[in-house]
Amino acid sequence: MGEAKNYWKSYGLSDREVENLPTLYQHYMNKNEE
């Protein structure tokens, strides 16, 4: 997860946003499957 965190931080995301990414990503994937 460390590398991914640095990757997202390079896009200007805050720590809190980065920690929410897995949730947002899963939500997005679930939405796309419908």
mmCIF file of the N, C-alpha and C atoms, coordinates in Angstrom:
data_MODEL
# 
_entry.id   MODEL 
# 
loop_
_atom_site.group_PDB 
_atom_site.id 
_atom_site.type_symbol 
_atom_site.label_atom_id 
_atom_site.label_alt_id 
_atom_site.label_comp_id 
_atom_site.label_asym_id 
_atom_site.label_entity_id 
_atom_site.label_seq_id 
_atom_site.pdbx_PDB_ins_code 
_atom_site.Cartn_x 
_atom_site.Cartn_y 
_atom_site.Cartn_z 
_atom_site.occupancy 
_atom_site.B_iso_or_equiv 
_atom_site.pdbx_formal_charge 
_atom_site.auth_seq_id 
_atom_site.auth_comp_id 
_atom_site.auth_asym_id 
_atom_site.auth_atom_id 
_atom_site.pdbx_PDB_model_num 
ATOM 1   N N  . MET A 1 1  ? 0.835   -1.205 0.000   1.00 0.00 ? 1  MET A N  1 
ATOM 2   C CA . MET A 1 1  ? 0.000   0.000  0.000   1.00 0.00 ? 1  MET A CA 1 
ATOM 3   C C  . MET A 1 1  ? 0.873   1.259  0.000   1.00 0.00 ? 1  MET A C  1 
ATOM 4   N N  . GLY A 1 2  ? 2.080   1.165  0.553   1.00 0.00 ? 2  GLY A N  1 
ATOM 5   C CA . GLY A 1 2  ? 2.949   2.337  0.634   1.00 0.00 ? 2  GLY A CA 1 
ATOM 6   C C  . GLY A 1 2  ? 3.162   3.016  -0.711  1.00 0.00 ? 2  GLY A C  1 
ATOM 7   N N  . GLU A 1 3  ? 3.496   2.223  -1.728  1.00 0.00 ? 3  GLU A N  1 
ATOM 8   C CA . GLU A 1 3  ? 3.754   2.810  -3.046  1.00 0.00 ? 3  GLU A CA 1 
ATOM 9   C C  . GLU A 1 3  ? 2.502   3.454  -3.620  1.00 0.00 ? 3  GLU A C  1 
ATOM 10  N N  . ALA A 1 4  ? 1.377   2.786  -3.478  1.00 0.00 ? 4  ALA A N  1 
ATOM 11  C CA . ALA A 1 4  ? 0.120   3.324  -3.994  1.00 0.00 ? 4  ALA A CA 1 
ATOM 12  C C  . ALA A 1 4  ? -0.202  4.648  -3.302  1.00 0.00 ? 4  ALA A C  1 
ATOM 13  N N  . LYS A 1 5  ? 0.075   4.709  -2.005  1.00 0.00 ? 5  LYS A N  1 
ATOM 14  C CA . LYS A 1 5  ? -0.211  5.924  -1.250  1.00 0.00 ? 5  LYS A CA 1 
ATOM 15  C C  . LYS A 1 5  ? 0.600   7.084  -1.816  1.00 0.00 ? 5  LYS A C  1 
ATOM 16  N N  . ASN A 1 6  ? 1.879   6.839  -2.055  1.00 0.00 ? 6  ASN A N  1 
ATOM 17  C CA . ASN A 1 6  ? 2.723   7.901  -2.603  1.00 0.00 ? 6  ASN A CA 1 
ATOM 18  C C  . ASN A 1 6  ? 2.248   8.291  -3.993  1.00 0.00 ? 6  ASN A C  1 
ATOM 19  N N  . TYR A 1 7  ? 1.761   7.321  -4.758  1.00 0.00 ? 7  TYR A N  1 
ATOM 20  C CA . TYR A 1 7  ? 1.256   7.577  -6.106  1.00 0.00 ? 7  TYR A CA 1 
ATOM 21  C C  . TYR A 1 7  ? 0.080   8.537  -6.048  1.00 0.00 ? 7  TYR A C  1 
ATOM 22  N N  . TRP A 1 8  ? -0.870  8.253  -5.177  1.00 0.00 ? 8  TRP A N  1 
ATOM 23  C CA . TRP A 1 8  ? -2.047  9.113  -5.073  1.00 0.00 ? 8  TRP A CA 1 
ATOM 24  C C  . TRP A 1 8  ? -1.696  10.464 -4.468  1.00 0.00 ? 8  TRP A C  1 
ATOM 25  N N  . LYS A 1 9  ? -0.745  10.473 -3.532  1.00 0.00 ? 9  LYS A N  1 
ATOM 26  C CA . LYS A 1 9  ? -0.354  11.744 -2.929  1.00 0.00 ? 9  LYS A CA 1 
ATOM 27  C C  . LYS A 1 9  ? 0.278   12.646 -3.976  1.00 0.00 ? 9  LYS A C  1 
ATOM 28  N N  . SER A 1 10 ? 0.930   12.057 -4.968  1.00 0.00 ? 10 SER A N  1 
ATOM 29  C CA . SER A 1 10 ? 1.538   12.872 -6.019  1.00 0.00 ? 10 SER A CA 1 
ATOM 30  C C  . SER A 1 10 ? 0.458   13.571 -6.845  1.00 0.00 ? 10 SER A C  1 
ATOM 31  N N  . TYR A 1 11 ? -0.780  13.102 -6.740  1.00 0.00 ? 11 TYR A N  1 
ATOM 32  C CA . TYR A 1 11 ? -1.898  13.765 -7.412  1.00 0.00 ? 11 TYR A CA 1 
ATOM 33  C C  . TYR A 1 11 ? -2.554  14.798 -6.509  1.00 0.00 ? 11 TYR A C  1 
ATOM 34  N N  . GLY A 1 12 ? -1.998  15.012 -5.315  1.00 0.00 ? 12 GLY A N  1 
ATOM 35  C CA . GLY A 1 12 ? -2.504  16.054 -4.429  1.00 0.00 ? 12 GLY A CA 1 
ATOM 36  C C  . GLY A 1 12 ? -3.612  15.575 -3.504  1.00 0.00 ? 12 GLY A C  1 
ATOM 37  N N  . LEU A 1 13 ? -3.791  14.263 -3.378  1.00 0.00 ? 13 LEU A N  1 
ATOM 38  C CA . LEU A 1 13 ? -4.806  13.775 -2.453  1.00 0.00 ? 13 LEU A CA 1 
ATOM 39  C C  . LEU A 1 13 ? -4.267  13.826 -1.029  1.00 0.00 ? 13 LEU A C  1 
ATOM 40  N N  . SER A 1 14 ? -5.152  14.105 -0.088  1.00 0.00 ? 14 SER A N  1 
ATOM 41  C CA . SER A 1 14 ? -4.743  14.122 1.317   1.00 0.00 ? 14 SER A CA 1 
ATOM 42  C C  . SER A 1 14 ? -4.673  12.696 1.847   1.00 0.00 ? 14 SER A C  1 
ATOM 43  N N  . ASP A 1 15 ? -4.029  12.525 3.010   1.00 0.00 ? 15 ASP A N  1 
ATOM 44  C CA . ASP A 1 15 ? -3.938  11.193 3.621   1.00 0.00 ? 15 ASP A CA 1 
ATOM 45  C C  . ASP A 1 15 ? -5.321  10.591 3.767   1.00 0.00 ? 15 ASP A C  1 
ATOM 46  N N  . ARG A 1 16 ? -6.268  11.405 4.200   1.00 0.00 ? 16 ARG A N  1 
ATOM 47  C CA . ARG A 1 16 ? -7.609  10.892 4.461   1.00 0.00 ? 16 ARG A CA 1 
ATOM 48  C C  . ARG A 1 16 ? -8.258  10.423 3.158   1.00 0.00 ? 16 ARG A C  1 
ATOM 49  N N  . GLU A 1 17 ? -8.082  11.173 2.112   1.00 0.00 ? 17 GLU A N  1 
ATOM 50  C CA . GLU A 1 17 ? -8.650  10.772 0.815   1.00 0.00 ? 17 GLU A CA 1 
ATOM 51  C C  . GLU A 1 17 ? -8.003  9.482  0.338   1.00 0.00 ? 17 GLU A C  1 
ATOM 52  N N  . VAL A 1 18 ? -6.690  9.395  0.531   1.00 0.00 ? 18 VAL A N  1 
ATOM 53  C CA . VAL A 1 18 ? -5.973  8.192  0.107   1.00 0.00 ? 18 VAL A CA 1 
ATOM 54  C C  . VAL A 1 18 ? -6.500  6.973  0.856   1.00 0.00 ? 18 VAL A C  1 
ATOM 55  N N  . GLU A 1 19 ? -6.781  7.129  2.143   1.00 0.00 ? 19 GLU A N  1 
ATOM 56  C CA . GLU A 1 19 ? -7.258  5.980  2.925   1.00 0.00 ? 19 GLU A CA 1 
ATOM 57  C C  . GLU A 1 19 ? -8.670  5.596  2.525   1.00 0.00 ? 19 GLU A C  1 
ATOM 58  N N  . ASN A 1 20 ? -9.414  6.526  1.939   1.00 0.00 ? 20 ASN A N  1 
ATOM 59  C CA . ASN A 1 20 ? -10.774 6.218  1.495   1.00 0.00 ? 20 ASN A CA 1 
ATOM 60  C C  . ASN A 1 20 ? -10.803 5.635  0.088   1.00 0.00 ? 20 ASN A C  1 
ATOM 61  N N  . LEU A 1 21 ? -9.673  5.684  -0.597  1.00 0.00 ? 21 LEU A N  1 
ATOM 62  C CA . LEU A 1 21 ? -9.651  5.212  -1.991  1.00 0.00 ? 21 LEU A CA 1 
ATOM 63  C C  . LEU A 1 21 ? -10.150 3.787  -2.170  1.00 0.00 ? 21 LEU A C  1 
ATOM 64  N N  . PRO A 1 22 ? -9.690  2.810  -1.384  1.00 0.00 ? 22 PRO A N  1 
ATOM 65  C CA . PRO A 1 22 ? -10.172 1.441  -1.595  1.00 0.00 ? 22 PRO A CA 1 
ATOM 66  C C  . PRO A 1 22 ? -11.690 1.357  -1.552  1.00 0.00 ? 22 PRO A C  1 
ATOM 67  N N  . THR A 1 23 ? -12.309 2.094  -0.629  1.00 0.00 ? 23 THR A N  1 
ATOM 68  C CA . THR A 1 23 ? -13.766 2.081  -0.516  1.00 0.00 ? 23 THR A CA 1 
ATOM 69  C C  . THR A 1 23 ? -14.403 2.698  -1.752  1.00 0.00 ? 23 THR A C  1 
ATOM 70  N N  . LEU A 1 24 ? -13.889 3.842  -2.159  1.00 0.00 ? 24 LEU A N  1 
ATOM 71  C CA . LEU A 1 24 ? -14.433 4.511  -3.339  1.00 0.00 ? 24 LEU A CA 1 
ATOM 72  C C  . LEU A 1 24 ? -14.260 3.641  -4.572  1.00 0.00 ? 24 LEU A C  1 
ATOM 73  N N  . TYR A 1 25 ? -13.104 3.003  -4.670  1.00 0.00 ? 25 TYR A N  1 
ATOM 74  C CA . TYR A 1 25 ? -12.808 2.162  -5.831  1.00 0.00 ? 25 TYR A CA 1 
ATOM 75  C C  . TYR A 1 25 ? -13.756 0.977  -5.898  1.00 0.00 ? 25 TYR A C  1 
ATOM 76  N N  . GLN A 1 26 ? -13.983 0.326  -4.755  1.00 0.00 ? 26 GLN A N  1 
ATOM 77  C CA . GLN A 1 26 ? -14.896 -0.824 -4.743  1.00 0.00 ? 26 GLN A CA 1 
ATOM 78  C C  . GLN A 1 26 ? -16.306 -0.377 -5.087  1.00 0.00 ? 26 GLN A C  1 
ATOM 79  N N  . HIS A 1 27 ? -16.710 0.764  -4.568  1.00 0.00 ? 27 HIS A N  1 
ATOM 80  C CA . HIS A 1 27 ? -18.045 1.282  -4.842  1.00 0.00 ? 27 HIS A CA 1 
ATOM 81  C C  . HIS A 1 27 ? -18.194 1.529  -6.342  1.00 0.00 ? 27 HIS A C  1 
ATOM 82  N N  . TYR A 1 28 ? -17.150 2.090  -6.944  1.00 0.00 ? 28 TYR A N  1 
ATOM 83  C CA . TYR A 1 28 ? -17.152 2.381  -8.373  1.00 0.00 ? 28 TYR A CA 1 
ATOM 84  C C  . TYR A 1 28 ? -17.240 1.097  -9.185  1.00 0.00 ? 28 TYR A C  1 
ATOM 85  N N  . MET A 1 29 ? -16.462 0.087  -8.793  1.00 0.00 ? 29 MET A N  1 
ATOM 86  C CA . MET A 1 29 ? -16.469 -1.182 -9.509  1.00 0.00 ? 29 MET A CA 1 
ATOM 87  C C  . MET A 1 29 ? -17.834 -1.858 -9.398  1.00 0.00 ? 29 MET A C  1 
ATOM 88  N N  . ASN A 1 30 ? -18.423 -1.819 -8.205  1.00 0.00 ? 30 ASN A N  1 
ATOM 89  C CA . ASN A 1 30 ? -19.736 -2.437 -8.018  1.00 0.00 ? 30 ASN A CA 1 
ATOM 90  C C  . ASN A 1 30 ? -20.778 -1.742 -8.888  1.00 0.00 ? 30 ASN A C  1 
ATOM 91  N N  . LYS A 1 31 ? -20.686 -0.431 -8.975  1.00 0.00 ? 31 LYS A N  1 
ATOM 92  C CA . LYS A 1 31 ? -21.621 0.336  -9.780  1.00 0.00 ? 31 LYS A CA 1 
ATOM 93  C C  . LYS A 1 31 ? -21.491 -0.039 -11.250 1.00 0.00 ? 31 LYS A C  1 
ATOM 94  N N  . ASN A 1 32 ? -20.270 -0.242 -11.699 1.00 0.00 ? 32 ASN A N  1 
ATOM 95  C CA . ASN A 1 32 ? -20.024 -0.544 -13.107 1.00 0.00 ? 32 ASN A CA 1 
ATOM 96  C C  . ASN A 1 32 ? -20.506 -1.931 -13.498 1.00 0.00 ? 32 ASN A C  1 
ATOM 97  N N  . GLU A 1 33 ? -20.618 -2.817 -12.529 1.00 0.00 ? 33 GLU A N  1 
ATOM 98  C CA . GLU A 1 33 ? -21.017 -4.189 -12.864 1.00 0.00 ? 33 GLU A CA 1 
ATOM 99  C C  . GLU A 1 33 ? -22.501 -4.309 -13.145 1.00 0.00 ? 33 GLU A C  1 
ATOM 100 N N  . GLU A 1 34 ? -23.286 -3.351 -12.662 1.00 0.00 ? 34 GLU A N  1 
ATOM 101 C CA . GLU A 1 34 ? -24.739 -3.447 -12.835 1.00 0.00 ? 34 GLU A CA 1 
ATOM 102 C C  . GLU A 1 34 ? -25.133 -3.281 -14.291 1.00 0.00 ? 34 GLU A C  1 
# 
